[in-house]
Amino acid sequence: MSSSIAYIIAFVLYLGFMIYLGFRNAGNNRSASDFFIGGRRVGPWMTALSAEASDMSGWLLMGLPGLAYLGGIKEAFWTALGLILGTYLNWLFVAKPLRKCTIAFGDSITIPEFFSNRFKDSKHLISSISVIFIILFFTIYTASGFVACAKLFNSVFGLNYYIGLAIGIVVILSYTILGGYLAVCSTDFIQGSLMFIALIIISIGAILALGGTHHAMEQVNLFGQKAMNGEFSDAMRTAFTNNQTYSGMSIASAMAWGLGYFGMPHILVRFMGIRSNKDVKLSRRIATIWVIVAFAGAVWAGTVGTAYLFDKVNGGFLNSAETVISESIKFMFPSFIAGIFLCAILAAAMSTADSQLLVASSAFSQDIYKGLLKKNADHKEVLRVSRIAVLVIAVIAMLLALDENSSIFGLVSYAWAGFGGTFGPLILLALFWRGTTRTGAVSGLICGGLTVVIWHNLHGGLFDVYEILPAFIICLLVTVVVSLFDKRKDAVMLAEFDAYRKMED
C-alpha cells in the first residue's frame, strides 16, 4: 500500500467519524441551552479534554513547534509556561464561580448574556459590544484553524492549498451545524486524546532516533550554529540570531499569553456547561496534566526537528516551519500509523474552529437576534438562526484564510489578545468585585478592545510588547475607576451578587 493511499484511508475514517458524531447528536438539541452549553450536563473528563482541545487549536501542533523549529526555543518556552499557568489558574479561580454566577444571574448561556444579566443592562449595550468583539476576534481565530487544515492537506497529500481549505471547512461545518455543543464536546474529547497521544509518541520517537536526550540536544545546538554560519536559509539564520538574547520585555510578552484564558469564550463556556461544581476539581487535574504534557511535547518536537529532519528534507530545512511535526511523523512511522497521527494535527485545527464557530453564532443568535431584534423568537427559530450564523462566520473566516502565506501563530496571537484583553478583566471583576457597575463594564470593554486593535498595528519600543498586556491592564483600570466614580449603584444587582456569593458549591 502506498503512503498516499494509507494517509487517505486514515483521513477518511477520521473525518467520517467526526461527521457521524454530528448526526448522532443532532437529535439532542431540544433547546438553545442544549445547542450552546449541552444543557449543563457534560461530565468532568469530556469537559476537561474538550476545553483543552478547543483551546490549543492548530498552533499547538503547527504554530508553536514551528516557532521552536526556527530557533525560538526561548519564546516557545516562556509562552508555553504562561499558558500552563493561565490554564491552571483559570480552572482554579474561574470555573466554579462562573458556573454558579451564570445560573444565579438569569441562567445565562452565553458570555454576553451573562454580562447583561450580571450588570442589569436592560438596553443590551454590553451584550451588543461584546458580540461585536466576539465575532471580530473569533473570525480571525477561526481563520487560523482553516489555514492549519489547508496547510496539513498540502503537506501530506500535496493538495492545492484551496482544495485542502475547502475540505476542512466542509467537515467542520457538517458536525458543528448538525450537533451543536454536545457534538463539539464529543469530537473535541476524541481530538484532545489523539493530540495528547501523538505528542508523547512523537517526542519519544525523536529522542530515540537521535540517540537519546543528550545527543539530541547536542545536535540541536550544532544546527543552531550552522544556522548562524549561513548554512541554512536567511529566515532560519535570522530567527536563531534573534533568539540568542531574550529580554525581560520579551519574557513578559510571552508570559502574558496566560492572561488570555480569563477571557476566552470558547473555554469559559465549558465551565458553564459542566454537570456539577463538584466535577470541577477532577476536570482541573485532567486539564492541567494534559496541557503540561502537550506543551512539553510540542516545544520538544519543534526544537529537535532541526536535527531530526536535517538529512531527510531537501536543503536541510523545511520551507514552512509550521509543518515540522507533520514532516517528522511521515518519516517516523509506517504509512497508516503516520496517517492516524497526522489526523492529530487536523484534530488540533478542527477542535478549536468548531468551538469558535459555535460560540460566535450563539452570541449573535441569542444576544442580538433574540435579545434585540426578535425577543419572542422560540428555541427552534433561535437554533435555525444559529446554524445560519455558523455558516456566515465560516465564510468570512474562509476569506481571511485565502492567503496561503498566513501565519497560524500570528492569527492566533492577535485573536488571543483580543479576547484576553477585552473580556478577561471584566470576567474576573464580575465574579469577584461587588462594586463593578454597568457603566464601568461598558467603558472597560470598549477601551480593552480598542487597545488591542490599535496596539497591534503599532511597532517599535514599548509597542513591541504583546498587545494583550496593555489591553488587559487598561480594561481593568478603566472598569475599576469608572465603577468607583459611578454613583448609580443598582440595588437589585448588589443583592443578587450577595446571594450568589453565599451559594453553596
N, C-alpha and C positions, 0 to 999 in steps of 0.2 A: 504494500500500500504506500503510495507516495505521500510526502509530508502534507501537500496541499489538500489531498482528499481526507487525510486524518484530521487536519485542522477544521475542514468544512463539517465533517461529521460531528466533531466535538461542539462546534459553534451552533450548529442546527439543533442539536439535542438541548443545549443550554438555553438558547433563545426560545425554542419551542416550549420548554418547561416554564419559562417566565410568563409567556403568553397564556399558558394553561392556568397558571395561578390567578391571572387576571379574570379569566372566565369563571373559575371556581369561586372567587369571592364576589362576583358581580351581584349575586342574589342576597348578599348580606347587608347591602346598603339600603336600609329602610327609612333612614332619616339623614339630615345633614350631619348630625353628630356621628353617625356610623361612617359616613363617607370621609369626614375630615379628621376624626380622632378615634375611630374604631369603637365608639360607644363607651369609651373609658374602660375597656375590658381586656387589654393586652397584658400578657404576663411579663415577668421580670427578664427572662432570657431573651425573648423576642424584642422587648423594649430596648434592652442594652445593646444588642447586636445591631438592631435596626438604627438606633441613634448613632452609633459609631460608623456604620457603613454609609449612612446618609451624610454624615459629617465629612468623611475623608475625600470623597469624590475621586476623579481621575488623577488628581495631583499626587495622591499618596503613592500610586504605582507608576506615575509618569513624571509629574512636575517636581516633586521632592527628590526622587532618585536622580532625575536629570540635573538638578541643581548640584547635588553631591558629585555626580559624574564629572561635571565641569570644574571641579576643584572647590566648590562652595561648601566643603565639609563643615566649616565653622558656622556659616549661615544656616545650613541644614540642621546642625546640632542644636543651635540656640532656638531656632524656630520650632523644632520638634519638642524641646524642653518646655517652651512656653505653652505649646498646645497640650502637652501632657498635664501640666499644672492646671491649665484652664479647664480641661475635661473633668479632672477630679474635683476642683472647687465648684464647678457648675453643678455637678451631681450632689456635692455635699451641702451647698448652701441654697440652691435654687429649686431643685427638683420637688421636694416635699412642699415648701411654701407656695410654689407656683400652682401645683395641683390643687391644694387647699383653697388658694385665693381665687382661682378661676371658677371653682364651684361656688364659693361664698359670694362672689360678685356676679350674680346673674347667670351662673352656669355657662361661662364663656367658652367657645370652642375655637376661637382664633385669637391671635395676639392683638390685632386692632380692636376686636370686640371686647377683649379683656381691658384694654386701656380705657375704652369708652365707659364701661361699667364701673371700673375702679375709680375713675375721676368724675363720674356723674356728668358726662359730656352728652347732654341731650341733643346738641346740634351736630354731633358726629364729626366735629372738626379734627379731633385727634385721630380717629379711625381713618378719615379721608387722607390726611397727611401720611399716616402710617402705610396705607395701601399704595400710595404713590411711590414711596421709597422701597416698599417690598417688591413691587412689580419691576421697578428700575433695576435694583441690585440683583433680584432673582433672575431676571432675563439675562444679565451679564453672566451670572453664576451658571445658569443652565447652558449657556453657550459654551462654557468651558468643558462641560460634560459631553456635549455634542462633538467638540473638537477632539476630545480624547477618543471617542468612538471612531471617528473618521481616521485619526492617525493610527489607531490599532489595526483597523481593516487594511489600511495602506501598507503598514509594516509587515503584517502576517501574510496577506494574500496578494499584495501588490495592486490592490483595487484602487481605482481612481478615488481621490480624496472625497469627491462629491457623492459618489455612489456609496461609499462607506458611511458618509454622513446621513444619507437618506435611510439606509438600513437601520442604523442606530436609533434614529428618530421614530421610525415606524414601530419598532418593537417597544420602545419606552412608552410611546403614546398608547399602544394597544392595551397594556395591562394597567396603566395609570387611569385611563378614562373608564375602563371597564370595572376595575376592582376597588378603586379608591384607597383609603388608608390601610385597610386590612391586607389588600393585595400588595401594597407598597411595603408594609412591615414584613409580610411573608417572604417576598423576594429579597428584601434587604437582609433578613436573617440568613438566608442561604448565601447571598453575596458576601456578607460580612464574614461568614465561616470560611468561604472559599478564599477570600483575600488573606485571612489570618493564616491559613494552612500554607498558601502559596508563598507568602513572605518568609515563613520559617524554613521551608524546604529550599527555596532559592538561596537564602543566606547560608545555610549549612552546605549546600551544593557548591557554592562559590568558594567557601573556606577549604573544603576537601580538594577541589580542583586546583587550588593554588598552593597546596601543601601545608595547610594549617594556618591559624591566625597570624602567627609571627611572620611567616613567609609572605602571606598575603599583604600585610601592611608594608613590608619591605618593598614589595613590587609596586604598591601604590605610590610610595614615596619616590621610587625610581622613575615612574612615569610622570610624576609631578615635575621632577627636574627636567625630564625630556621635553615636557610641555613648555617650560620656561626657556629652554635652549633652542626652541624653534622647530622641534621635530614633529609637533602636532600642528594643527591649524591655528591661525591667528586668534580665532574665537576662543579655543581652548586655552591657549597660552595666556591670553588676556584674563580669562577667568581665574586661572591658577595664580597669576600675579596679583590680581586684585584681592585675593583671599589670603595672601601671606600675612597681612595685618588686618585685625578686626577691631574697630574702635568701640568705645563704650556706647556711642550713639547707635552703632550698628547692632550691638547686642540688645540695647533697649528696644530697637525696632523689631528685632526678631522675637524677643520675649513677649512683646506687646500683642503678638498673634493670640496669646491666651485670653486676652480681654474679649476677643470676638465671641466666645462661647455664650456670654451672658445675653447676647442679643440675636442669636441665630434662631429664627422662627421655626425652621425645619428640625432643629434639635429640641427646642423648647416644647414643641407640640408633642414630642414623645413623653415628656414629663406629664403633660395634661392627659394623655391617653392611657397611662399605666393603670393597671387594675386596682391597686391599693397603695397607699403611702407606706405600708409595711413591706412592700416589694422593692422599695427604692434602694435599701441598703444592699441587697443582693445584686440588683442591677448596677449599682455604683461599683461594686467589686469586679463584676464581669467586665464592665466598660473600661475600668482603669487597667486591668491586666491586658485586655485586647489592645488598647491604644499604646501601651508601653512596648509590647512585643511588635506591633505593626510598625511603629516609627523606627524602632531599632533595626528591623529587617529592611525597611525602605532605605534608610540612610546607609546601612552597611552595603546593600546590594548596589546602590549607586556609586559608592566610594570605590569598591573593589572592581566595579565594572571597567574602569580604565585599564586595569591589569588583565582581567579575565578575557576581555574582548579584543585586546591589542593585536594578537596574531590571528584573529578569527574574522575580522572585517577589513574591507579594502581601505588602505591608507592608515590603518591602525586606530581609527576613531570613527564614531558614528556621525553621520550628517545631522541627525536630530538627537540631541542628548536625551530627550524625553522618551526615547524608545529603548533605553538601556536595559530595562527589565525584560521587555518582550524579546529583545535580541538574545539576552542571556538565556532565557527559557528555551528558545529554539535550538541553541547549541547544547543545552544541558540535559534535555530529556528526550526519550523516544517520541515520535510524532504525535500519537494520540494523547499521551500524558501531557506533552507540551501544549496540545490544543486545550486540554482541560484547564491548565494553569494560565494560559493566555486569556481564558474566559474570566479569570480573576481581575484582569485589567479592565475588561469590558464591564465586569460587575462594579468596579470602583466608580466608573463613569455613570453607569445607569442608576446605581443606588442613590446617588445624590440628585441627579437630574429629575428622577421621578418624584422625590420628596419635595423638591423646589417647585416643580410644576403644580403639585397638589396644594402646597401652602399658598402660592401666589394666586391660584384660581379660587381658593377658599376665601382669601382676603377680598377679592373682587366680588364674588357672588354673595357672600354672607354680609360683608360690611358696606359695600357700595350698592349692589343691586337690591338686596333685601333691606339693608339698613337705611338707604336713602331713596332709591328710585321706586321700589315697589314693596312697601312694608308688609303687605298682606300676601306675599308670594308663599305658596305652600312648599313643602320639602321637595316634592317632585320637580317643581319649577326651578328651585334653587340648585338641585342636582344637575338638571339639564344645562343651566347657565354655567355651572362649574365646569362641566365637561367641554362646553364651547370655549370657556376661558382657557382651559388647559391647551386646547388646540391653537388658539390665537397667540398665546405667550410662546408656545413652542415654535411657531412660525417666525416670530420676531427674533427669538434666540437663534434660530437656524440662519437668519440673515446675517446676524453678527458672526456666526461661525463659518461663513463662506470664505473668509480669509484663511487659507491653509497655513499661513505663517503665524497665525495667532499663538501666543504663548499660554499654555494651560495655567502655569504658575501665575502669570501676570493677570489673567482674567479673574482667577480665584482670589488673589490678594486684594484686588480692587473691591470685589463684591463683599469679601470678608470684612474689610474695613468699613464698608457701608453699613452693614448690619451691626457690627460691634460698636461702632462709634455713634450710631443713630439710636439703637434700641437698648444696648447693654446697660447704660446708666439708669435709664428710665425703668427697666425691669427691676433692677436692684432697689431703686427708691420706692417703686410701687409696692414691693414686698416688705420692705423693712423700715420705711420712714413715713410715719403718720402724717407729717406736715406737708407732703407733696400735694400741690394743687393742680387743677386743670390748666390754668394759665402757665404755670411753671413747666408742666409737661409739654404743652404745645411749643413753648419757647425753646426748650431743650431739644425736642425733636427736630425743629427747623434748623437750629444752629449746628447740631451734630451732623445732620445730613449734608448741609451746605459746606461745612468744613471739610468733609471727606472729598466732595466733588472738587472744590477749589484747591485744596492742598495737593490732591493727586496730580493736578496739572501744573504745579509749580515745582521748580527744581533748583538745587544749589543751597549749600549751607544748612540752615535749620529745616528747610523744606525737603531735605533728603530723609528726614525721619518718617517712618511709615505712618501714613495718614490716620490710622486707627488710634494712635496715641493722642495726638492733639484733639481729634474729634471726640474721643471718649471724655477727656478732661473738660473740654468746652461744654459738651452736653451736660455733664454732671454739674459743673459750676453754675451754668445758666439756670438749670432747673432748680437747684437749691436756692440761689439768690432770688430769683423771681418768686419762688414759693414763699420765701421768708418775708418778702415785701408785699405779698398778696394778702390783703385783709379779708377777702371774701372766702372764708372757710365754710365748706358745706357741712352742716351738722350731721346730715344723714350719712355722708361719706365717712366722716370721722367715727360715727357709731358702728358702721359696718366694718371698718378697719379694726376697731377694738374687738368686735365679735369674732372676726377672722383670726386674730392673734390668740384668742382663747380656745379656738377649736382644737380638739384632740387630733393627734396624728392617726 
